[in-house]
Amino acid sequence: MSDVLFKTAEKALDVFKWVGGQKHMFFKDVIDPLYKDLQGVVENYSKLWMTARQQAEKAVHGATLDPEAESQMRIELMSLRQELYFFRRKVAGIATRLSYRDEAPLQSFGRLILELFTYRIEDQTYKSDFGRLVEHLEEFSGADYQEKLRAALPEIKRIELHIQQIWARIVDQYGELQIQSVGR
């Protein structure tokens, strides 16, 4: 979502209600663009976790990594994290605002998006599961890094499955909101 679309969605959140004829405008100006852009974010987020899983599986099955290979793994994880960081945060910001709305369907949709990224407050900032994993791995090097990466594999797999399950629920909820938006 470009900055213009984010600003339009944020303004629409303040202007439109999820009632009567306004439902359609709310859906068109907030939910639909958010969902469409969320598709790209989910793709990016899934790629982050797939890369982490692949690296953890290499650590489980492979010999000791040389410092250059370890460095390359770290660089790849950090660059993937930063690639759409701003974008994920903007989506999470709109989702947070939706989760505080009075309308239950909008609250639910917003909460599902926040659950997708599993943002939690840590050190007085919001951090995702992926951010916590990368920061945790940054604390280690050499054999300790590989051991932590190996140990993280079950959690990485659990989170990948969680992302798939939550995304399926978001898709269903989007469809329900779309139907509700055309009804009076």
SVG drawing of the C-alpha trace seen along z (x, -y; Angstrom):
<svg xmlns="http://www.w3.org/2000/svg" viewBox="-31 -12 66 46">
<polyline fill="none" stroke="black" stroke-width="0.4" points="0.0,0.0 1.5,-3.3 1.6,-6.2 -1.3,-7.8 -3.4,-4.6 -2.4,-4.3 -3.5,-7.9 -6.8,-7.3 -7.5,-4.2 -6.6,-6.0 -8.9,-8.9 -11.7,-6.5 -11.3,-4.8 -12.2,-8.2 -15.0,-9.1 -17.0,-5.9 -18.9,-3.7 -19.7,0.0 -23.4,-0.7 -26.0,-0.9 -24.8,-2.4 -21.4,-3.4 -20.4,0.3 -19.7,0.4 -17.5,-2.8 -15.7,-1.5 -15.1,1.8 -13.9,0.2 -11.7,-2.4 -10.3,-0.4 -10.8,3.3 -10.3,4.1 -7.0,2.2 -5.8,3.5 -6.6,7.1 -5.0,6.8 -1.8,5.3 -1.8,7.8 -1.6,10.6 1.9,9.3 2.9,8.8 1.8,12.4 3.9,13.6 6.9,11.7 6.3,12.9 6.0,16.5 9.2,16.1 10.9,14.9 9.9,18.0 10.6,20.4 14.2,19.0 14.6,19.3 13.3,22.9 15.6,23.8 18.6,22.4 17.6,24.2 17.3,27.5 20.8,26.9 22.1,26.5 20.4,29.7 21.6,31.8 24.8,30.2 28.3,30.0 29.5,27.0 29.1,23.8 32.1,21.8 32.1,18.1 31.4,16.9 28.3,19.2 27.0,18.1 27.6,14.5 25.6,15.0 22.7,16.6 22.6,13.6 22.7,11.1 19.9,12.9 17.6,13.0 18.3,9.4 17.7,8.1 14.5,10.1 13.4,8.6 14.1,5.1 12.7,5.5 9.1,4.8 9.4,3.8 7.8,0.4 5.0,1.9 4.2,4.6 4.2,1.9 1.7,-0.3 -0.6,2.7 -0.3,3.6 -1.2,-0.1 -4.4,0.0 -5.2,3.5 -4.7,2.1 -7.2,-0.7 -9.6,1.8 -9.3,3.9 -10.4,1.0 -13.5,0.2 -17.0,0.8 -18.1,3.1 -17.3,6.8 -16.6,7.9 -14.0,5.1 -12.5,5.9 -12.1,9.5 -10.5,8.7 -8.0,6.4 -7.1,8.8 -6.6,11.6 -4.1,9.4 -2.3,8.6 -2.3,12.3 -0.8,13.1 2.4,11.1 2.2,11.9 3.2,8.4 3.9,8.0 5.3,5.2 8.9,5.9 11.4,3.3 8.7,0.7 8.4,1.4 6.3,3.8 8.2,6.8 7.1,9.7 8.0,13.4 10.4,13.1 12.1,10.0 12.5,11.7 14.1,14.7 16.5,12.7 17.5,10.6 17.9,13.8 20.2,15.3 22.3,12.1 23.4,12.8 25.3,15.9 28.0,16.8 29.9,20.0 28.7,23.2 26.3,21.4 24.6,19.8 24.1,23.1 22.9,24.7 20.3,21.9 19.2,22.2 18.8,26.0 16.8,25.5 14.6,23.0 13.5,25.4 10.3,26.8 9.2,23.2 9.8,22.0 7.7,24.9 5.0,24.1 4.9,20.5 4.8,21.3 1.7,23.5 0.2,20.8 0.6,18.2 -1.2,20.5 -4.0,21.1 -4.5,17.4 -4.3,16.4 -7.1,18.9 -9.2,17.3 -8.4,13.8 -9.5,14.8 -12.8,16.2 -13.3,13.0 -12.6,10.8 -15.2,12.7 -17.8,12.2 -17.0,8.5 -17.4,8.2 -20.8,9.9 -21.9,7.7 -20.7,4.5 -23.3,5.0 -26.1,5.8 -28.1,3.1"/>
</svg>
